Each structure stands twice: as structure tokens, then as C-alpha cells.
Amino acid sequence: MSQIKVAYITGGTKGVGFGIAEVLLENGFKIAFSGRKAEDVEKASKQLDASGENVLGIVSDVKSFDDEQEAISKVVEKFGRLDLVIANAGLGHFAPIEDLSIEDWQDMIDTNLTGVFYTLKSSIEALKKTEGYFISIASLAGEYFFEKGSGYNASKFGVVGFTQAAMLDLRKYNIKCSVILPGSINTYFNNSEPSEEESWKIQPRDVGDLVLNMMKMDPRVLPAKIELRASQIKK
């Protein structure tokens, strides 16, 4: 990776997205990331790079195609190219199917699934120019179903299928597509708080290390679907 690479990460203000941004920035990438709240974007931008030279924070809601199109335009305008797109933004609402509200169902589908589509759709032309890489962050819930997870499972199963089908569509342009399915992660997801007690779990920077290693692989190799698990169980 002799040429400086540019990455765009959705949901990058904290958790997995922020961890990926940290690792890539430390390894010479220029980073653009998005979040829905301006105050969160500003805070994360300062934490990553107070100078703003190598980091661009963007207020964007992945549920809006217009927002994502504008976000990609801002990335290319500032950095001149786009090499890596990571569709990470996601949320979860968990309830038995008879109690799951229409609003919560739609919120998950619009964010977790349609948002991934909007992010990739907006970035295809930029990725064609660099023969770049698209990575979606799904979940083991995209492979294994569980009680009270019908809506979340549906959205993440969809992300897995979408990304693998997109890979077949886009490889003729030398665009690579992969999906990562993490297990338990020590983040803020579902109102959790990261803590030392959860140190046995996957850490956000672990996902960043994986993404970095994927970027270093020979272009002929494509790890199309990766399950990422904690190596130990809670003690």
C-alpha cells in the first residue's frame, strides 16, 4: 500500500466504526467517517485528529440516499479518491415478534440493510476508479437466529446476502466486496457500556486490525465472508 489510501466508514463516531478508524489512521490511511449527530461527529473528529488534516467527519444518516451521496462527494472532494468503504452503521431492537413494533422493525431494516445498499450505491463510481474495496459489518446474527431477534436477524441475514451478491456484480470492475460477521463486541451497542469486565469480548480495534490485514492481502485473494468470534468465553 505505497499510495495513501482513503477510507469512508459509516457509524464511525464510536464503537466498531471508531476502532476501525483509529487503526487505519495509525497505518497511514486518510479517514472519512459519518454519524447522525453533529456533536458526536465533532467529538470523534477531534479525538482522531485535532488538526483535521487526515480526518473528515460528516453528518449523514444512512437511511437517506441523498445524505450518503453527499457524503461520498465530500470525501472525494477533500481527499481526491476513495479506496475503502466500510458500511458499519447499525442498530438493534429486540422483542418477541408479537411485541416488536412496526416502527422498530422499519428502523432496523432502513438502517441495517437499506443503509448498506445506499452506502454502496453511492460509492460504486468512486470505487471503480481505484478498484477499491467495500466491506459491510454484519453480525453472527446474520448467520444464526435467536429468540427475540426476528427483526435484527432479518436485517443482518439481508446484509450478508446483499454483500455476497454485490461481490458477484462488482468483481468485473476489480472491486472487492466482503462481509464481516462479528460475535460479542465490547461496545455501546444496545445501550451497553464498554468495560474491563467485558475484556474477553472482541474489541473494536480487533475489527480494525482485521480490516487492515484484509487491505494488505494480495488482490487475487478475497476473504468474502468472515466470522469473527471471541477466542474465549466469559470467565
N, C-alpha and C positions, 0 to 999 in steps of 0.2 A: 504493500500500500504506500508507494513512494509519493503519490499525489495526495494532497489533502482531501479527505472525504467529508461530505456534508450529510448529516442525518436529520430527519424530522421525526419527532416522537409525539404521539398524541397521549394525553393524560400524563404529562411529564412533570407536574408540579410536586409530586410526592410519590412514595411507594416505588413500585417496579419501574415506572417510567423515569423517575428521578434517578434511581440507581443505575439504569442503563445510560442515562445522560452523563452521570459522573464518570463512569468507566470509559466511555467513548471519548469524552473531553480530555481525560488524562492521557489518552493514547493518540492524541493528535487530530481528532475529528473537530469539525465545527458543528455546533448543535443548534437546532431549532426545536422548540417544543411548544405544545399548546395546553391550555387549560380553560375551563369555563369562566373562572373568576379572575378579574384583573388583579386583585390584591394577591392572590395565590401565584399568579404568573410573575408578578413583580418581585415577590419574595424569593421564589425559586431562581429567578434570573440573577439576583444579587448573590445568592448562595453559590451558584455555579461559576459566575464570572462577573465580578462587580464592574469591570471595565466595559462589558458588553461587546467586546471586540470579536469574541468567538462564540457567543451565545445570543440567540434571538428568541425571546418569549413572545408568544402570540395568544391572544384571547380568541378562542374558537370552540364552538360546540359541535362535536362530530355528528350530531343529529341534523345539522344544517349543511347541505351540499354547498351552498353559497359560501359559508364560513370556511369550509375545507378548501375550496377553490382559491379563495382569497389568501388562505394560509400558505398554500404551496407557492402562489405568486410572490408572496413576501419573502419566502425562503430563497427562491431563485434570484429575486431582485437584490437581496443582501449578499448572498454568497456565490451567485453565479452558476450554481449547479445543484443537483440533488442526487445522491448516491444510494441512500438508505432510508426507507420509510418503515417506521415501526408503529403499527396500529395497536396501541396498548389501552386506550381509554375503555373503561368498563365499569359496570356496577351490578349489584345483585339484590333481589328481593326474594325472600324465602318464606313460603307458606304452603299449606295443603292446597290442592287445586281448587277445592270448593271455597277457600278463603282468599285466594290470590285475586287481587283486583284487576280490572281491565287496565287501569292506569299503570299499575306496576308491571304488568305483562308488557304493555306497549313501551314503557320506559326501557326495559331490558332489551327488547327486540330493536328498538330505534337506536339505542346506544351501542350495544354489544355486537350487533350484526349489521344493521344498516349503516351504522357509523363506520365500520370497517370497509364496507363497499364504497361509501363516499370518499374515504381517505385514499383508497387505492385508485378509484376512478379519477380523482383529481390529480393524481401524481403520475399516471401512466406516461404521458408525453415527456415529462422531465426524466423519468427513469429510462425511457427508450434512448435518450441522448447519452446517458452514462452507462447503459447496460447494467442498471443498478439492481438493488435487492429490496424486496418487500417482505416484511416479517409481521405476522399477526400474533398477538399474545392471546391465546385461548385459555384453557384450563383443563385439568384432568376431568372436569365436569363436561367437557366436550367429547369424552370417550366413555365415561362411566356415570350412570344415572344414580340418583339418590332421592330419598324421601324429602318432600317439601322443596324439591329443586326443579319442578317441571318447567317453569319459565326460564330459569337460568340455564338448565340443561339444554333446552331448545335453542337458546341464543348461542351457546358455545359449541354445540354439535354443528350448528349452522356455520360458525366461523371456520371450523375445521374443514367442512365440506367445501365451503366457498374458496378458501385459500388453496386447497389442493386442485380444484377445478381451474382457478385463475392461473395456477402454475402451468397447467397444460395450455392455456390460452396464450400466455405471455413468453414462454420459453423460446418461441421462434424469434423474439426480439432480443434474446440473451438476457432477459430479465428473470431473476431467480425469485421464487416465492417459497417461503417456509412458514410453518405454524409451530409455535412452542406451546406445550401444554403443561404449565407448572402445577405442582401439588400445593401443599401447605406453605405459605409465604408469610414472613414476619412483616406485615404492612398494616395500613389503616383500613384495609378492605372490610366492609360490612361492620363499620363502627368499631373495629378493633384498634388497639394501640400497640405499636411495636415495643417490645420489652426484652430484657435479658432472659426472662423465663421462657421466651419463645426462641431462644438462640439455636435450638435444634432444628428449627424450620429453615427452609430456603430463605436466604436474604436477598433483598432487591439487587445488590451488586453481583450476586451469583448469576442472575439472569443477564446482567450486563457483561460479565465475563464470557458467558456462553455466546452472546451476540458478537462480541469482539472476535472470538475464535471462529465463528461462522464466517465472518468477513475476511479472515485470513486464509481460509481454505482455498485450494485450487479451484478455479471456476468450473472445472469439469465435474466437480463433486457437489451434490445438492442434498443436504440433510432435510428432506421435505417435511417431515413430521417428527417432532422431538418431545417425548415425555420427560419431564424434569421432576424428580422426586427427592425428598429428603432422604439421606442415606441411613438415618436412624429414626427410631420412634421416640416419642416423649418419654423421659425417664421419671 
